[in-house]
Amino acid sequence: MTLLQEIIEWLVLHVHGLVNFLNSRLLHNRMVVFQIYLQFKLQKRNLDPLHVENLTV
């Protein structure tokens, strides 16, 4: 096996792991942001009496 092939295999393995790690972090961050957004919407809705009648599930 040539040095180039070894380098390519090493890169593929490590990049794949890095991509998986980043994807899991991004997914987690997205869920956290979504939860914060939902809490904010609910708080805003509770403060505004006009929206109580327009609650949609």
C-alpha positions as CSV (number, residue, x, y, z in Angstrom):
1,M,0.0,0.0,0.0
2,T,1.4,3.4,-1.0
3,L,1.7,6.3,1.4
4,L,-0.9,8.2,-0.5
5,Q,-3.4,5.4,0.0
6,E,-2.7,5.2,3.7
7,I,-3.2,9.0,4.0
8,I,-6.5,8.8,2.1
9,E,-7.8,5.9,4.2
10,W,-6.8,7.7,7.4
11,L,-8.5,10.9,6.2
12,V,-11.7,9.0,5.3
13,L,-11.9,7.4,8.7
14,H,-11.3,10.5,10.6
15,V,-13.4,12.8,8.5
16,H,-16.3,10.3,8.8
17,G,-16.0,10.4,12.6
18,L,-15.7,14.1,12.6
19,V,-18.8,14.5,10.4
20,N,-20.8,12.2,12.6
21,F,-19.7,14.1,15.7
22,L,-20.6,17.5,14.2
23,N,-24.0,16.2,13.0
24,S,-24.9,14.9,16.4
25,R,-23.8,18.2,18.0
26,L,-25.8,20.2,15.4
27,L,-28.9,18.0,15.9
28,H,-28.6,18.5,19.7
29,N,-28.2,22.3,19.3
30,R,-31.1,22.5,16.9
31,M,-33.3,20.7,19.5
32,V,-32.2,23.0,22.3
33,V,-32.9,26.1,20.1
34,F,-36.3,24.6,19.2
35,Q,-37.2,24.1,22.9
36,I,-36.1,27.6,23.8
37,Y,-38.2,28.9,20.9
38,L,-41.3,27.0,22.0
39,Q,-40.9,28.2,25.6
40,F,-40.6,31.8,24.3
41,K,-43.7,31.4,22.1
42,L,-45.7,30.0,25.1
43,Q,-44.5,32.7,27.4
44,K,-45.4,35.4,24.8
45,R,-48.8,33.7,24.3
46,N,-49.5,33.7,28.0
47,L,-48.6,37.4,28.3
48,D,-50.9,38.3,25.4
49,P,-54.6,37.8,26.3
50,L,-55.7,38.1,22.6
51,H,-53.8,34.9,21.7
52,V,-55.6,32.7,24.3
53,E,-58.6,32.4,22.1
54,N,-56.5,31.6,19.1
55,L,-54.6,28.6,20.6
56,T,-54.0,26.0,17.9
57,V,-52.5,22.6,18.8
